């Protein structure tokens, strides 16, 4: 079952992640572009996941994480 792509704004902190990242950071426009592309792939993702079972990690979240690994050349997925 496909999980939801929920943003957790606050976790043990009173400031959000959006407040911590500068507005002119180069990843901000890339994030908007990636979110647009992933939103257009929503039907494709729905077709790949079963309606039954335990919810998985949202594929959008996994793809964003993999993209960051490629950009910053992180060698491991752990």
N, C-alpha and C positions, 0 to 999 in steps of 0.2 A: 504494500500500500504506500502510495506517495505521501511523504510528509509535507508540511506547510513551510513556506519560506518566510518565517516570522522574524522580525528584527527585535532584539531584546535591547531596549534603549538604556536601561540602567541595571547594573548588577553590582551591588556593593559600592555604589558611587552615586553622587548627586549630579555629576556632569555626564552628558551623553557623549558618545563617540563622535558624533557630528560636531560637538563643541570643541573637541580636542584636536581635530584635524583642521589645519588652516584652509581657508576658502580657496586659496590659489595653489593648493597641492595638485601635482600633475595627475594623480589617480582619480580625482573627482570627475573630470570629463569622461575618463575611461569607464568609470563605474556607471555613469548615466548611459553610455553607449551599450555596455554589457547588459545592463538591466533591460534596455529596450529590446535587444536581440533575444534575451532569455524569455521575455514576456511574449514575444512572437512565436516562441517554440513551446508554449504552454500546452497546446493540444498534442504535440508530439510526445511530450513527457507523460501526459495523461494516458496515452495509448500504450506506453511501455510498462506501466505499473498496474498491478492487480488491484481490484476493489476490496479484497479481503486481506486480513492479516494485520500485522503490526506496522505502524507508520514508519517509514524510513526517513533518513536525512533528506531534505529537499535537494533535488538534483541541481537546482540553481546555486545553492550554497556550495555544493561540492565543486561545481565548475568554476565558480568565483575563486575558491581556495586554490584550485589547480592553476588558474591563471596567475594568481599572485606568486605561486611557486615558480612558474616559468619566468615571470618578470624579474623576480629577485633571486633566481637560480638556487632555490632551496632544493637540495638533492634528495631528501627523503620525504615520504608522505606521512611519517609518524609525527 
